[in-house]
């Protein structure tokens, strides 16, 4: 039996674990999602809009660590609302023992998007974040993007924290994408083609005169050979980081190994300690309406591994 001090310390560590596991899930979703559709959208999409390509897609994930499977699960879906507007929803929840320790935590992110004039990219209209825990109520935040005024307004409220508001300016000639808009845009080649040794810096919402970035870097073949010391069958290596402020979680650097077809086979989150391996697996994938071929969940299954420091 744990005494009260040990119990609260354990509880605190488990909560930190969930925050990091969830941030890993978010990053994994971002990377895995664009790669999941790469085979279906590799060619023949010159005339279709980004909405036509991805509307109807749904991805579901299971997450576990050490001997515990299914400690959390997530779901990502994009819906066509008509008139050039789309809604992307990412939701996640804890399960099992961790669910009790985390007071039945539920996270939900909703991006309202519209098509650019040429139909090739999504523009964020709003990005909502909702966190619910027993005993603490629901904490919400809302970002609204106004490209005519070139501002991003933010309001956060509820839960056990004071209300906050802010208005930041979008620099001229710059698009600011929420993370959900960003991964659809990435998949459609908005930020450039995927190539070894190439960096991708995706600007998100401005804050305090700074613009946080979503960062992705594709490693070179030489880096892959040196860093893939376990000889995992893979052709490409990516380093990814998603701005922790937008998701309210602690995100570290993540290495993701891919096949040539951009199917993720393993990821390593280097900042998780004391908890051993953390694994995330794509449980189910529903093809977008614009896909040329249906996604095959078994072939898309991949593991997310986090190694603890000795």
N, C-alpha and C positions, 0 to 999 in steps of 0.2 A: 504493500500500500504506500502511496505517496503522501508525505505530509503536506500541509497547506502551501508552504513556501515552494516545495518542489512541484506541486501541482500547478500553481500559477505560473511558475517559470516554464513548465512544459506547455501549458496552454498558450503562453505568449510565443514560444517557439513555433507551435503549430500554426498560430495565426500568421506569423511571419512567413512560414512555409507556404501557406495558401496564397498570400499576396505574391510571392515569387513564382509559385506554380501558375497562378492565374496570368501573371505577366508573360511567363513562358508560353502559355496557351495562346495569348493574344498575338505574340510575335509568331508563333508557330502557325496560327490561323492565317496571318498576313502572308507568310511565305508559302505555306502549303496550298492556300487557296488559289493564288495565281498560277502555281505550278500544276495544280490539279486540272485546270482547263487548258493548259498550254498545248496539249495534244489535240484538243478539239478545235482550237482557234488559231492553230499555227499558220493556216493559209485560208484564203478565200474570204477575208473579212473586210475588204477594202470599202465596200458599199454599205455594210451594216453599221448602225450606230452602236455605241458602247452599251446602251440600254438593251438593244435587241440582242446583243451577244450574251449578256449575263443575266437578264431577268429570268427568274424562276430557279436559279441555282440555290441549292441548300447543302450545307456541310455540317456534319455532326461529329464531335470528338469525345473520346473518353481519356481521362488522365489518371495516372496512379504513380505511386512511388514505393520503393523497397518491396515489402510483401503485400502492400495494400493496393488493390486495384479499384478503379472507379471512385477515387476520392473526389473527383470533380468531373463535370461534363459541360460541354459548350455546343452552341448551335449558331450558325450564321446563315442568313437568308436574304435575298434581294427580291423585292417585289416591284412590279410596274403599277404605278398609281394613275397612269394616264396623263395626257397633256404634257408629255416630256418630263414628268417627275417620277422619281423612284425612291424607295425607302429600303435601306439596308439595316438589318437588326442583328446585333451580336449579343447573345445572352449566355450566362454561365452560372452554375450553382455548385455548391459543395455537396457531397454525399456522405453517407455512413457516419463513422465516428467523428470525422472531421466536420461534418455538418453540424453536429451537436456542439463541438468545441467552438465553432465559428458562429454560433447562434443563427443557424440556417441562413447563411449569407447568400444573397442573390445579386448578381450584377447584370445590368442591361444597358446597351448602347444603341442609340438609334440615330442614323444619319439620313436627313432628307436631302435629296440630290436632284439637280436638274441637268439637262444636256447642254453642252456648249453649242454655239451656233453651227459648228461643223459636225456635231454629233460624235466627236471622237473622244471626248473626256467628260467626266462628271464634275460639276461645280457644286460645292457644299452650300446649302441654304441654311441648315441648322444641324447641330450635333448635340444630342441629349445623353446625359449619363445619369444612371440611377443605381444607387446602392442601398439595399435593405438588409437589416440585421435585427433579430429579436432584441427588444429592450432599448434599441437606439433609433427605431423608426427608419425613415427613408431619407437619404441625402440625395439631392438632385442638383444637377448643373445643366445649363443650357448656353450654348454658343450660337449666335446668329451672325451670318455673314451678309454684308451689304456691299456688293461690288460697285454700285452707283455712288455710294458715299465713301467707298473704300475703307470700311471699318468692320471690326469684329467686336460685338458686344457679348459680355459674359455675365451670367448671374448664377450663383450657387446658393442653396438654401436647404433647410430641413435637417433632420438628424440632431446631433448634439453639438453642432457647430454654428457659429454666427453667419448671417447672410453676407455675401460678398458680391460686388458688382465691379465691372471694369469695361472700358471701351478702348480698343487699340486700333491704330491705323494700319492698313495694308499698303505696303510700298507700291508705287506705280509700277506697272508691268509685271506684277507678281500674282500668282495664284496661291492661295493657302488652302490645303486639303486636310480634311479630317482623316484619321487612319483608315476608315472604311472606304471612303472615296478613293484614297491613295492606292489601295491594293487593286481595286478595279482598274484605275488608270494605269497602274504599273503593268498589269496584264495586257492592256491594250496598246502598250508601247508609247505611252505619253511621255515617259521620262527617258526613252531611248531603248534600243534593243539590248537583250541580255547577252553579255559577253564576258569572257574570263578576264580578270584584272580590272574590271570597270567598277567605278563607284556611282552610287545613286543617292543623292541628297534631296529629300522631298520636304518642302516647307509646309509646316502646319500653322496653327493659329498664333499670331503675334501676341507677345506678352511682355510688358515692361520694356518696350522698345527693342525686344529681341524676338527672333523667329525660331522656335525649336524645330528640329528636323527629324524625320524618319530616315535612318541611315541603313543602306544595304551595300555590301561590297562583295563582288564575286572574286574569289581568290584565283591565282594563277595555277597552272598545272604543277609547277615546282613547289608552291606552297601546299597544295593538296597532298603531294607525295610526302612532304616533310611532316605535316600535321596529322595526317591520317595514319598514325602509327599502329593502329589496331587492324589496318588493312580492310576496313569496311568496303564492300563493293560499291564504289561511287565514282562518278566522273567529274563532279563539280562541288565546290565548297563555297558557301556564302557566310559572311558575317553580318548579323542584323542587330539593330537596336531601335526600339520604338520609344518615343518620348514618354517618360513615366508620368509627367504632369497630366496628360490627357486621360490616362487610365487610372490615375490615383493609386498606382501600385509601384513596387520596387523592381525595376527591370534592369537586368545586367546584360552583358554581351552574350550573344548566342551564336554558336557555329552550327550550320546546317549542311549536311551532305546530300547531294542529289545524284540521280542517274542522268544520263545525257538527255533524256526526255523530260527533265525537271521534275521527276518524282522524288520527293524527299524520303530518304531512307533512315536518317538519324540526325538528331540535333543534340548539342551539348550546351547546357546553361552553366557557365563557369562560376557563378556567384552563389550557388546553393551549397551550403555546408551542413554537416551533421545529419543529413537526412538520406544520404545515399542516392540511388538512381530515381529520377522522376521521368515517367514515360507518358507520352501522349500518342494516341492512335486514332486515325481517321476511321470512324465506325461506319459512316454511311455518307454517300455523296449522290445528290440528285442533279442531273444534268441541267444546265441552262436551256431555255427554249431555243436559243440560237446555236446550240452545239451541233456539230456535224455528226458526232458519235456520242453515244451515252458513256458517262463515266463509269468505270468499273471499280466499285469499292474494294474488292479484294486486292487488285493491283495497286490501288492507291494507299493501302494500309502502310503506315510508317510508324516508327518508334521515335519517341522523344526522350533522350537520355541525359540526365544530369548527374555528373560525377562529383561526389563530395571530396573535399580535401582530406588527406589522411590525418 
